[in-house]
């Protein structure tokens, strides 16, 4: 393969990436072009993912149609492109190994297209007139009331997709890219509420309060109250994990690993009250927040600072005050030049 299959798959599972392909803007062009410049391998991954995603008209093609013969023909074409040149006669004895290699290639591409089928369902759903999409810009938060009366607060650089209405007894499905805090209304009919973070990982609840952060190949779920069940289901494993209040579960997409630990939910949910709390938080984690939520480029001159732990709090709705608070907590000088932040 020319690039890591999981990286291409992650791009195909990324709502923002697919939005960029379908509806590019100057802002999203800058973001994705900048992302590619950070690592030369990413350009090839983006090229492959764009070719796969652009080959299907998500607006007009239903999931059932995508399952038909054409998609498997594309898989076969991809396999043919990956096959090695025919072996010389003296190496015919290794034919079994060639078949084995082809099988592995088939399984890798089949996994990608299975994921693409799932994502096509999401995007067929997203482009349907019966759905609503909510988005936030960098540094913006937004309160959303869902059709069932549940409340969602979206953090910066996030998007949420859901139906305009849910029938009685229907599963309340929503799709999240970014970060959101959910206060789910409990319905008498025990009607499930499901947050889809990736094509193989979702959060299932009845009525509860929890935070979901879904960015950069990781999904974190923090439970404030009630009960949730996490579902991991893909071609290699199926796992259900129940959470209790005060627990955080992190899912690493590429590794397909779930880890659970006890936390203080306020540290991870204080942003909804326009506050960020740092409690033994590494500068590396803070850098990720500043870049993914606020759209900043953070440069750290001394790389050893990345592991420095930070304690304290700062307002999250004023970036200048946030950076001043961080400067005091770190004890290091912070310079701001437009969208570029340098920590000395």
Secondary structure as UniProt FT lines:
FT   HELIX           5..12
FT   HELIX           15..22
FT   HELIX           26..37
FT   HELIX           40..54
FT   TURN            58..60
FT   HELIX           63..66
FT   HELIX           69..82
FT   HELIX           89..94
FT   HELIX           95..126
FT   TURN            129..130
FT   STRAND          131..135
FT   TURN            138..139
FT   STRAND          142..145
FT   TURN            147..148
FT   STRAND          151..154
FT   STRAND          159..163
FT   TURN            168..169
FT   STRAND          172..183
FT   TURN            188..189
FT   STRAND          193..198
FT   TURN            199..200
FT   STRAND          201..205
FT   STRAND          209..215
FT   TURN            216..217
FT   STRAND          218..225
FT   STRAND          228..233
FT   STRAND          238..243
FT   TURN            245..246
FT   STRAND          247..252
FT   TURN            253..256
FT   STRAND          257..262
FT   HELIX           265..269
FT   HELIX           270..273
FT   STRAND          275..282
FT   HELIX           283..294
FT   STRAND          297..300
FT   HELIX           303..307
FT   STRAND          309..315
FT   HELIX           319..330
FT   STRAND          334..337
FT   TURN            338..339
FT   STRAND          340..343
//
